[in-house]
Amino acid sequence: MIKLLVVEDDMLLDEAYRRKYASKYDVRIATDGESGLKIARSWEPDMILLDIYLPGKLDGMDVLREIKKDAKTSKIPVLVITNLPDAIERVMTMGAEKCFMKTDVDLDLIEETLDDLVAKSER
């Protein structure tokens, strides 16, 4: 089963992601940047859904930067979710696969994007 790591501190969104994607993906949730990075390195997910605003020492930008500079995790596609319109260009230049605005989160659109990533990786 395809492994999806969700790094998100909003418990309602965590539950929504889990319910929506658990039938297709092995979903693990991290609620802060430190645990998200630790899980990414140890579990080696196939995809990561990453929030920018996270509690703790590492925010989503830090997590993305660390994931992309680590040879073990650098090839993992990262979908970023943010409330900051001006962060979109920045995360894309940092190596994010796609960026969604949190105010417009559409679980079906995210699922389509995840499915597209899976299809690409199987080619």
N, C-alpha and C positions, 0 to 999 in steps of 0.2 A: 504494500500500500504506500502511496506517495505521502511523504512526511511534510507537514505544514506547521511551522512555528509561528505563533501569533504573539507579538510583543506589544501589549496594550494594558494600560492600568485601569481603564473603565470596565468595571465588572459587568455592566449590562451589555456592552459591546462584546466582551469576551464570551459571554453566554450565547449571544446572537451568532457569533462566528462559529462557536462549537456546534450549535444546533444545525446551522446551515451547511457546514462543511464536513461534519464527522462521518457522514455516510460515504463520502468519496475519499477523504484524507484522514491520515493519522494525525490528529491535531493536538499540539501541546501549547500551553499558555504560559507566558512569563509576564509578570506584572511590573517589572522594572528593567532598566537597561542592563544592570549587572547580571541578573539571572538570565535575561535574554541572550546575552553574549556567551555566557557559560553553556547554556543549552545548545546554542548554535555550534559551538566548538566541539562539544561532546557527542551530541546526537546527530549532527550533520544533516539537517533537514534538507528537503528538496527545494523548498520555497520558504520565504519569510514575509510575513505581513507585519509591518513595523510602524508604530505610532512615533511621532516626533517628541511630543511632550510626555516625559516619563519621570517618575519620582526617583530620587537617589542621585548617585554621583554621575551616572551616564545618561544623557538624553538620547533620543533617537538618532540625532546627527552623529554623536559619538559612537553609537552602536554600528551605524552604517559604515562609518570611517574604519572602525576596527575590523568589521567583517570583510570589507573590500581590500584591506591591506594584508590580511592573513591568507597565506597560500591555501590553507585547508578549507577556508570558507569563501574565498573571493569569487568563486563561480556560482554561488547560490543566488538565484534571482530574488531581489528584494522589492516588494511593493510597499511604498510608503503612504501613510495616511497622516494628513496634517490639517491644522486650522489656519496655517500661515500661507497665503497665496504667494508671497515672495520667497518661500522656501522651495517651491516646486523646481525652479531652474537649478537651484543649488544642489538638491538631492539627486537630480538627474545627472548633473556633471560629476557627482560623487560616485555614480555607478548604479543608482536605483533603476530598476526595470521600468517602473511606472509610479506615478504619484497621483493619489486621489485626495480631493478635499473632504475633510471629515464632515463638514456640514452637508455634503451631498452624498454621503456613503450609501451606495446601492449594493447590497449584498449579491444581487444577481450579476451586476457588472463586474464585481470583484471575482465572482466565481467564473465568469466567462474568461477573464484575464488569467486566472489560475489554470483553467483548462487549456488555454492557448499555450501557456508556458509548458505544461505537461506534454502537449502535442509536439512542441518544438524540441523538447529534450528527447523525445522518442525517435526523432528523425535521424 
